[in-house]
Amino acid sequence: MTNGMDWTSVLFAVLILGSYLLSFTDLPQRMQLWRYSSFIRKKILQLTELEEDSKRKAVKYLKKVGVPNPTGVLNGFINNFFLISPVDLEPTDIIKRLRHLLRGRDESIRHYVKSTVPAKDEATLQNAEVMMEIASALTLINKTVKHYYKLGLKYNNWVLMMQLALELHQIVSLAKSYDDAMDSFMKGVPIGDGAGPLLVHYLKGDTDPEEIVKETVLYKTELEGRKLYLIKAKGPGSTVGYPGEAVEKVVEMLNGEVAKIITVDAALKLESESTGEVAHGVGAAIGDPGPEKIAIERVAAKHGIPLEAVVIKMSNEEAITAMTHQIYEGVKKALEVVKRIIKDTVKEGEAIVIAGIGNTVGIA
């Protein structure tokens, strides 16, 4: 009996002490910090391996195209070419300033690639540029995750650790998609984001292109008496061109005599939606930072031209990796939707501008 009472007392004392430690100390928070930091460390190892793998792939490609010091060239790219956003406190002419900065960054990158990559054909230079961009993006992702991880440890901030841990599944998934995307660019095959350019490719028939603005081409053709002005990025290298500027230039060239503007692009699907679903709506379907989209909206509003959009649904991962059969089938459905819009809403003899938005790698 005495021994039983002793054990009961000890157990009761332990419960009291445990309750005190959990209620009146920061032990629970430290346990949470340890738990989440352990999880994050494992994910950082995955991100580091993805970063290194992307660098290996980029170096391999640069070596393949004749770059004498591929590792040095890649490191030189990764450590440069950041963009500082324009002042938005005073929004006057912010789009003009943003466009100027984006074009300046593009030109700096192209100059660097041309000066370090001995290849002469445009497609190889564009693909090399994108390979280095992806490696740079993965390095930035890894650096950012490590920054918040170390910040959480430095200040014993278990809430920050928890938030980071909850986001890491998506971050690692996106990083893996970027790494997988490099294989598509190395081989020069179409990616999901090329759905818009691929649709234009099918609409153009045997028409020859003309470069309307930098890295962006125009095809002039007809469909049952309707005049089609088709715009896409110039292929088969990896580029998205400047479709907004191209649409604006074509509409002004036609003095605003355009019955309709249609943009065709990939769109991020909801988890409840299926890859390859097609939707038809109103507005400019284009995912740029602003200058290209606003150029389309402004020229449409200026001349009172109906602005419509046809989108092919896909996930973020599917957009940057090799085009799947589902997306290809979605492009075929979208093509029929565009043809129906043309036949039902545009009269014979009228002009319509169709812009296929997206990366045209692998699409000539």
Beta strands, then each sheet from edge to edge (+ up, - down):
strand 1: 210-213
strand 2: 216-223
strand 3: 226-233
strand 4: 260-268
strand 5: 278-282
strand 6: 307-314
strand 7: 351-356
sheet 1: 1+ 2- 3+ 7+ 4+ 6+ 5-
end
